[in-house]
Amino acid sequence: MASADELTFHEFEEATNLLADTPDAATTSRSDQLTPQGHVAVAVGSGGSYGAEDEVEEESDKAALLQEQQQQQQPGFWTFSYYQSFFDVDTSQVLDRIKGSLLPRPGHNFVRHHLRNRPDLYGPFWICATLAFVLAVTGNLTLVLAQRRDPSIHYSPQFHKVTVAGISIYCYAWLVPLALWGFLRWRKGVQERMGPYTFLETVCIYGYSLFVFIPMVLWLIPVPWLQWLFGALALGLSAAGLVFTLWPVVREDTRLVATVLLSVVVLLHALLAMGCKLYFFQSLPPENVAPPPQITSLPSNIALSPTLPQSLAPS
């Protein structure tokens, strides 16, 4: 049996003869056949290419992944699975977004710090439903308290307030963001630097901004100035959150358009709050007070009798 030195010598001699005959040929050592599994053998040829096998393998993986993604069809918007992703949030995310809407501050963007390019419909849907239910129930409780203060008031459950509250809140939470989103998209064509939020992000902004009105059951307190104070506080917090969130988008536009747009946003929010206050929380009647005696005047054509009392008549 030949020794290892002799095998190495014969291998080197064969390689020398092969290079002498064909200088462009590639050399491969026999020891390469003993390369451990899991290591990549690098072949050196006339082109000087390194890692060719790795590149081919990477390209094949990319092609397979692309083919797999193409095979997965996106569900249509009429299917339930299309909207399922918009409700894929956990409790901690919803609570964090509610907290962000309750504590607005300058420089703190609700979309960037809380939504993080993942808007949801779970929070806005249930916030609107809860607010509509609270408004309808407290509106009926207001009449109950009024009846206790004035027994002449006849109370009957007003179930139509549930419908009015639901239609009003859901229309506001969807139609106003739709109009705002469409206007910002139109202004984007005029001002190319503007990058408006998506429609779902705009709906999410408005939906979470309505949460502050849910604790407004405090409007049941029969103190008018306290009711208006609570309403102004809730309106201020909610409107401030909208302004701070929309400002990074509208500030790229002209000063006039940005001012008018934010003023309209605040005005519509104020109209919603005042409408809820005046319709669902009617002012309670005052305490019962005995009516003053009514004095009726006689017609002028009736002459008073000139008769005197008998005790004063002359004898």
Contacts in CASP RR format, 6 or more apart in sequence:
PFRMAT RR
TARGET T0000
AUTHOR 0000-0000-0000
METHOD contacts of the structure
MODEL  1
MASADELTFHEFEEATNLLADTPDAATTSRSDQLTPQGHVAVAVGSGGSY
GAEDEVEEESDKAALLQEQQQQQQPGFWTFSYYQSFFDVDTSQVLDRIKG
SLLPRPGHNFVRHHLRNRPDLYGPFWICATLAFVLAVTGNLTLVLAQRRD
PSIHYSPQFHKVTVAGISIYCYAWLVPLALWGFLRWRKGVQERMGPYTFL
ETVCIYGYSLFVFIPMVLWLIPVPWLQWLFGALALGLSAAGLVFTLWPVV
REDTRLVATVLLSVVVLLHALLAMGCKLYFFQSLPPENVAPPPQITSLPS
NIALSPTLPQSLAPS
7 30 0 8 1.000
11 29 0 8 1.000
11 30 0 8 1.000
15 27 0 8 1.000
18 25 0 8 1.000
18 27 0 8 1.000
19 25 0 8 1.000
19 27 0 8 1.000
24 46 0 8 1.000
26 43 0 8 1.000
26 44 0 8 1.000
26 45 0 8 1.000
26 46 0 8 1.000
28 43 0 8 1.000
32 41 0 8 1.000
35 41 0 8 1.000
40 51 0 8 1.000
40 53 0 8 1.000
40 54 0 8 1.000
41 53 0 8 1.000
42 50 0 8 1.000
42 51 0 8 1.000
43 49 0 8 1.000
43 52 0 8 1.000
75 81 0 8 1.000
75 82 0 8 1.000
76 82 0 8 1.000
77 83 0 8 1.000
83 121 0 8 1.000
86 119 0 8 1.000
86 120 0 8 1.000
86 121 0 8 1.000
86 122 0 8 1.000
86 200 0 8 1.000
87 120 0 8 1.000
87 121 0 8 1.000
87 122 0 8 1.000
88 120 0 8 1.000
89 118 0 8 1.000
89 120 0 8 1.000
89 122 0 8 1.000
89 123 0 8 1.000
93 120 0 8 1.000
94 120 0 8 1.000
94 122 0 8 1.000
94 123 0 8 1.000
96 114 0 8 1.000
97 110 0 8 1.000
97 114 0 8 1.000
97 115 0 8 1.000
97 123 0 8 1.000
97 204 0 8 1.000
97 208 0 8 1.000
98 208 0 8 1.000
98 211 0 8 1.000
100 108 0 8 1.000
100 110 0 8 1.000
100 113 0 8 1.000
100 114 0 8 1.000
100 208 0 8 1.000
101 110 0 8 1.000
101 208 0 8 1.000
101 209 0 8 1.000
101 211 0 8 1.000
101 212 0 8 1.000
101 238 0 8 1.000
101 241 0 8 1.000
102 211 0 8 1.000
102 212 0 8 1.000
102 237 0 8 1.000
104 110 0 8 1.000
104 237 0 8 1.000
104 240 0 8 1.000
104 241 0 8 1.000
104 244 0 8 1.000
104 245 0 8 1.000
105 244 0 8 1.000
106 244 0 8 1.000
107 244 0 8 1.000
108 244 0 8 1.000
109 244 0 8 1.000
109 245 0 8 1.000
109 248 0 8 1.000
110 205 0 8 1.000
110 208 0 8 1.000
110 241 0 8 1.000
110 244 0 8 1.000
110 245 0 8 1.000
111 197 0 8 1.000
111 201 0 8 1.000
111 204 0 8 1.000
111 205 0 8 1.000
111 245 0 8 1.000
115 201 0 8 1.000
115 204 0 8 1.000
119 198 0 8 1.000
119 200 0 8 1.000
119 201 0 8 1.000
119 203 0 8 1.000
119 204 0 8 1.000
120 204 0 8 1.000
121 200 0 8 1.000
121 203 0 8 1.000
121 204 0 8 1.000
123 204 0 8 1.000
123 207 0 8 1.000
123 208 0 8 1.000
124 173 0 8 1.000
124 203 0 8 1.000
124 204 0 8 1.000
124 206 0 8 1.000
124 207 0 8 1.000
124 208 0 8 1.000
124 210 0 8 1.000
127 207 0 8 1.000
127 208 0 8 1.000
127 210 0 8 1.000
127 211 0 8 1.000
127 214 0 8 1.000
128 166 0 8 1.000
128 169 0 8 1.000
128 170 0 8 1.000
128 173 0 8 1.000
128 207 0 8 1.000
128 210 0 8 1.000
129 166 0 8 1.000
130 214 0 8 1.000
131 165 0 8 1.000
131 169 0 8 1.000
131 210 0 8 1.000
131 211 0 8 1.000
131 213 0 8 1.000
131 214 0 8 1.000
132 162 0 8 1.000
132 165 0 8 1.000
132 166 0 8 1.000
132 168 0 8 1.000
132 169 0 8 1.000
132 170 0 8 1.000
133 162 0 8 1.000
133 165 0 8 1.000
134 214 0 8 1.000
134 216 0 8 1.000
134 217 0 8 1.000
135 161 0 8 1.000
135 165 0 8 1.000
135 169 0 8 1.000
135 276 0 8 1.000
135 280 0 8 1.000
136 159 0 8 1.000
136 161 0 8 1.000
136 162 0 8 1.000
136 164 0 8 1.000
136 165 0 8 1.000
136 166 0 8 1.000
136 280 0 8 1.000
138 216 0 8 1.000
138 217 0 8 1.000
138 219 0 8 1.000
138 220 0 8 1.000
138 280 0 8 1.000
138 281 0 8 1.000
139 158 0 8 1.000
139 161 0 8 1.000
139 280 0 8 1.000
139 281 0 8 1.000
139 282 0 8 1.000
140 157 0 8 1.000
140 158 0 8 1.000
140 161 0 8 1.000
141 220 0 8 1.000
142 220 0 8 1.000
142 280 0 8 1.000
142 281 0 8 1.000
142 282 0 8 1.000
142 284 0 8 1.000
143 153 0 8 1.000
143 155 0 8 1.000
143 158 0 8 1.000
143 282 0 8 1.000
144 155 0 8 1.000
145 220 0 8 1.000
145 222 0 8 1.000
145 284 0 8 1.000
146 153 0 8 1.000
146 155 0 8 1.000
146 282 0 8 1.000
146 284 0 8 1.000
146 285 0 8 1.000
147 153 0 8 1.000
147 154 0 8 1.000
147 155 0 8 1.000
149 284 0 8 1.000
149 285 0 8 1.000
149 286 0 8 1.000
149 287 0 8 1.000
149 288 0 8 1.000
150 285 0 8 1.000
150 288 0 8 1.000
153 285 0 8 1.000
161 280 0 8 1.000
164 279 0 8 1.000
165 280 0 8 1.000
168 272 0 8 1.000
168 276 0 8 1.000
169 210 0 8 1.000
172 206 0 8 1.000
172 268 0 8 1.000
172 272 0 8 1.000
173 203 0 8 1.000
173 206 0 8 1.000
173 207 0 8 1.000
173 210 0 8 1.000
174 203 0 8 1.000
176 206 0 8 1.000
176 268 0 8 1.000
177 199 0 8 1.000
177 202 0 8 1.000
177 203 0 8 1.000
177 205 0 8 1.000
177 206 0 8 1.000
178 199 0 8 1.000
178 202 0 8 1.000
180 202 0 8 1.000
180 246 0 8 1.000
180 265 0 8 1.000
181 196 0 8 1.000
181 197 0 8 1.000
181 198 0 8 1.000
181 199 0 8 1.000
181 202 0 8 1.000
182 196 0 8 1.000
183 261 0 8 1.000
184 194 0 8 1.000
184 195 0 8 1.000
184 196 0 8 1.000
184 197 0 8 1.000
184 249 0 8 1.000
184 250 0 8 1.000
185 196 0 8 1.000
187 194 0 8 1.000
187 196 0 8 1.000
187 253 0 8 1.000
187 257 0 8 1.000
188 194 0 8 1.000
188 195 0 8 1.000
188 196 0 8 1.000
190 253 0 8 1.000
191 252 0 8 1.000
191 253 0 8 1.000
191 254 0 8 1.000
193 252 0 8 1.000
194 249 0 8 1.000
194 250 0 8 1.000
194 252 0 8 1.000
194 253 0 8 1.000
195 249 0 8 1.000
195 252 0 8 1.000
196 249 0 8 1.000
197 205 0 8 1.000
197 249 0 8 1.000
205 242 0 8 1.000
205 245 0 8 1.000
205 246 0 8 1.000
206 242 0 8 1.000
209 238 0 8 1.000
209 241 0 8 1.000
209 242 0 8 1.000
209 269 0 8 1.000
210 238 0 8 1.000
212 234 0 8 1.000
212 237 0 8 1.000
212 238 0 8 1.000
213 234 0 8 1.000
213 238 0 8 1.000
213 273 0 8 1.000
213 276 0 8 1.000
215 234 0 8 1.000
216 230 0 8 1.000
216 231 0 8 1.000
216 234 0 8 1.000
216 276 0 8 1.000
218 226 0 8 1.000
218 227 0 8 1.000
218 230 0 8 1.000
219 227 0 8 1.000
219 230 0 8 1.000
219 231 0 8 1.000
219 277 0 8 1.000
219 281 0 8 1.000
220 281 0 8 1.000
221 227 0 8 1.000
222 284 0 8 1.000
224 283 0 8 1.000
227 277 0 8 1.000
227 281 0 8 1.000
228 277 0 8 1.000
231 273 0 8 1.000
231 277 0 8 1.000
234 273 0 8 1.000
235 269 0 8 1.000
235 270 0 8 1.000
235 273 0 8 1.000
238 269 0 8 1.000
238 273 0 8 1.000
239 265 0 8 1.000
239 266 0 8 1.000
239 269 0 8 1.000
239 270 0 8 1.000
242 265 0 8 1.000
242 266 0 8 1.000
242 269 0 8 1.000
243 262 0 8 1.000
243 265 0 8 1.000
243 266 0 8 1.000
246 261 0 8 1.000
246 262 0 8 1.000
246 265 0 8 1.000
247 258 0 8 1.000
247 262 0 8 1.000
250 257 0 8 1.000
250 258 0 8 1.000
250 261 0 8 1.000
250 262 0 8 1.000
251 258 0 8 1.000
253 261 0 8 1.000
END
